[in-house]
């Protein structure tokens, strides 16, 4: 008679196991990435159209602004990754999300100044925060989930976050500006950033810990001692 291990059977249904054991972490992780996904759309896409059609900047000026913003995005990604390793995942992505709440209200006053240099500051600052948060995401999101369904957990959480952060702003941005001006869009961005910061606050810190397989618990966390 062939005996099939229950543990082996569990690995055949990672999505079911994920939702059974870590549904809360799926929701928190998906919320944690909403800020940078929504801010990326606003900073890299919407603001370009806004600058040319509403503020009458030339396309070449806005292209230059975007290139500067991309450079700051790369810098932010590297900084986020380094800070996540040195200071911790939660403080890095949580700090970026919290700063984004205030930055949401600074973005459009800078852009609406009519000064292309201040527009560049607006875009660069937005994409810098995006970079810091996204650079940390690659560590904290996979590490949040148990080894046996880590890839599934990271994929589900990121795609759920993408629905909110990547799909809703493109739909509501123009109507909000039409109805309430740029302040309406700033409020929406601040709310999304605040929600992301709150989600990170309830996630576990994963820096310096090891996720161990356990027969009785979906995840066993054991702290490592820092070396050096």
N, C-alpha and C positions, 0 to 999 in steps of 0.2 A: 504494500500500500504506500502511495506517495503522499507525504505530508507537506502541505503548502503553508509556509510561515505567514501568519497574519501580517507581519511587518512587511514581507515581500508583496503581499496583496495590496497594502496601503500605498506602496510606491507606484502602483499602476493607476491610481486616481489622485494625482497631486492637487488638482483643483478642489476636489471634494475635501481632501485633508486640509488644504489651506483654509477654506471657508469654515471648516469645523473647528480648527484649532486657533486660527489667527485672523478672524474676520475683523476684529477691532483694529489690528495693525494694518490691514489692507486699507481701511477707511482713513486712518491717520496718515499713512504713507502717501496715499493718493492726494490728500489735502495738503501735505507738506510741499508738493511740487507745483501747486496751482499758481503761486505767486510768480515764479520765474517763467512759467509757460505763458501766462497772460501778459506779463510785462514785456516778454520778448516780442509778442505780436504788436503791442502798442509802440515799443521803441524801435523796432526794425521795419515794421510794415505801415501801421496806421499813421504814424507821425510823418512819414514821407509824403503820403497823400495829403495829409493835413497841411504840411508846410508849403506844398505847391499850390493847392487849390484854395485854401483859406488864407494863408499868410503871404502868398504870392512870392515865395522864394523860387528861384530857378531850379530846374531839375538837376543841373550840374552842381549847384550849391548843396542840395539835399543828398546827392550821391556822395559828395565829399564828406558831409556830416555822417552818413551811414558808414563810410569806410573808417572814419575815426571811431565811431561807436563799436564796430566790429573789433577793432584793435583793443579797445577797453574791455570788450567781452572776453577776449582771449586772456588778457591780463587777469580779469576777475576769475576765470575758470582755473587758472594756475594757482592764484592766491587762495581760492576756495579749497582746492585739493590739499595744498600745503597746510592751511590752517586746520582743516579737518583732521589731518594726521597729528598735528602738534598740539592743538588746543581742544579738539573734540568735534564730533559731527554735529551734535545738537546746537552748541553755541555758535557754530559757524553758519549753518543754514538758518537757524532760528534768529540769529542776529541780522542776517541779510533780509529775512522776511519782515522783521520788526522795523528795520530802517526803511524798508519799502513803503510802510504805512505813511510815514512822514514825507518820503520822496514823492509819493503820488500827488501831494498837494503843491510840491515845488516844480514838478515837471512842466505843467502848462503855463504858469506864470513866466518861466524861463523861455519857453517856446514862443509865447505870445508877445514877448518883448519886441519882436521885429528885428532883433539883432542876431545875425547868423552865428556869431561866436557863442552867444547864450543858448541858441538852439543846439549847437554842438555839445555844450555842457549838459543840456537836458537829455539828449540821446546817449551820450557817453556815460552819464551817471546811471541811467536806466539799465543799459546793457552791462555795466560793471556789476550791478547788483544781481542781474540775471546770471552772469558768469560765476560769481561767488556761490550762489545757491545751486546752480547746475553742477558745478565742480564738486560740491559736497554730496549731491544726490547719488552719484555713482558709487559712493561708499555706504551711506546710511540706508538707502532703500534695500539693496540686496542683503545687507547684514541684519536687517530687521526680521528676516524670515528664516525658518528652519531649513537646514541643509537639504532635506529630501524634497522640498518644493520651493526652494529659494528662487529659481528662475521663474517659475510660475507666479510666485508672489510679487516679484519685482515687475514682471510684465503686466500683471493685472492692475497693480497699484498705479504704475506710470500711465497706463492707458485710461484708467478711470480719471486720473488727474488731468489728462490731456483733454478729455471731454469737457471738463469745466473750464480749465485754464486756456485751452487752445481753441475751443469751438464757440464758447459763449461770447467772449469779447468781440470777435469779428462780426457777430450777429447784432449785438446791442450797442456797439461803440457809436456808430453814426446816428441812430435814433436818440441816444442819450445826449449827444452833443447838440442835435437839432432841438431837443426839448428843453434842456437845462444848461446848455453851453458846456464848455470844457470842464467846469466844476462837477457836473454830473458824472462825467467819465472818471474824474479824479476820485470821487467818492466810491465808485464801483471798484477801482483799482485798490483803494485803501481797504475796502471791506475784504476783498480777495486776499490781500497781503496779510491782514489781521487774522483771517481764518487760517491761513497757512502757518503763521506764527503760533497760533493756538494748537494746531495739530502737532507741530514739532514739540511743543511743551509736554505733550502726553506720550511721545515716543520715548523708548529707552535709549540711553546713550550706548553706542556700540564700540567706541574707541577703547582698545586695550582689553577686550573681553573675547572669550572663545565660546562658540556655540557647539555644544557637545550633544551627540545623539543620546537619547534616553528611551527606554522601553515604557516608562510610565508617564513621561511628560513630553509634549511636542517640542519643547525647547528647554535645554538646560544651560544656564549661563554661568560661567566660571571666570572670575576676574584674574587677569595676569598681573604680576608685579612688574612695574616699569623697570627696565634695565638701563643703566647708564644715566 
